[in-house]
Amino acid sequence: MDERWFRTSSGRQVRLSALQVQDFNRGYLEGRAFLIREQVLAELPDTARRMFPGRAGVLVGPCDGPADRYPALVYFCEFECSQAVGPGGDCSALIAVWFADDMTRPVPEFVAIRIGGVDWERHAVDGWH
């Protein structure tokens, strides 16, 4: 199995089908950190859906830290699973949005740590092949 396959907390095998990393404050030249943080966090689900159109659930991970500080980077990760969550689908998909202050950790390690704690059955959305 290649480095695009990961295991969720429930034991599902999921494939990282797309990844995009961008600055948290992309589009802002300057401003108050707490206002930038608030605005970016509010827009993240819509940003993720525009970035990866289709039928997928969206999970925005916790953005830890004080309200007047934000992380340097946002990771948008699109995952697919060949198993559906419910009885009516053929497969399932999820877009996970996570944060980091740097890119020192290799992507497979960064993703494995985070996807391992995701409740796939709660957040993913079923689809059809």
N, C-alpha and C positions, 0 to 999 in steps of 0.2 A: 504494500500500500504506500502511496506517495505522501508527501508532506501536506497535502491539501485535505486529508481526512482526519477527523477528530471525533472524540467520543464525548457525549453529553453526560450529565449527572445520572440520567436514567438508562444509560448504556447505548443510546442510539448512535449509529455511525452517520456523521454528517460531513458534507464536502463543502469546503470554502470555494465558492464559484467566482467570487469577485471581491476585490479589496481596493479601497481608496483611502488615502491618508491626506488630511489637509490641516492647515493651521486652524486652531480654534477660533481665532479672531479674524478669519478670512473675510475681507470686505470692509474691515474697520481700520482706518488709519490711526485713530486715537480716540480716546474717550474714557469715561470712568469704567473701571474694571467690573464693578458689580452690575452696571447697566449692560455692558457687552455680554457678560456671562448670562444674565437673565434672558436677553434677547436670543442669543445663540441656542441656549437650552430649550427655549420655547419653540424654536423653529426646527430643531433637529429631526423630529419624526417626519415632517413634510420634506425636509431636505433629503432624508434617506429614501423616501418613496420616489422623489423626482430622480434621484441618482440611479436607483435600481427599480424601474417600473415593473409592474407585474403584481402577482398575488402572493404576498409574503407578509408575515407578521413583522412588527418592528419592536425591538427592545432597546431602550436607552439605558445603559449601565449607570451606576452612581457616579456623580461628579463630586468627588470628595474635596474637602478644603474649605477655607473661609469664603464668604460671599463676595469679598472684594478681590478674589484671585481666581484665575481660571487656568486650566492645563494648556500646554503648548499645542497639543495635537488631538485630532479626532480621527479615530479609525472607524470606517464604515465597512462592515463585513457581511457579505451575502452568503447564506448557507442553504444547501439543499439536502434533503433526505429522501431516499427512495421509499420510505414508509410514511403513510399518512398518520395523522394524529387520531382522526375519527374514522368511522366505518365508510364514509362516503367518498373519500379521496384516494388517489393513487400515490401521492407523494406529499411532502410538506416543505415549507420554506420559511426562513427567518432572516431578517436584517438586524444585525446587532451593532450597536454604536457604543464604542468604548473610548476611553481617554488615556493619554500618556503625556508625560513631560518631556520625553526624549525618545529616540529610536535606538537605544542601545541594546535592547532585547531582540533577538531574532524573531521574525514574524511567526513562525510555527510555535515557538515557545510562548510568545505573547498571547496568541489565540488559544492555545491548549489550556493555559491557566484560566482564561475567562470562560471559554465555552464549557469547560468541565463543571461550572457552577450554574449553567443555564437550565431552567426548567422548560425543556423543549415543548412538552405537551401543553403547557400553559400559554406559551408565547407564539409558537409557530402556527401557520395557517396552511390548511390543506389545499392541494391543487390536483391537476389531472395532466397526464402525459399527452 
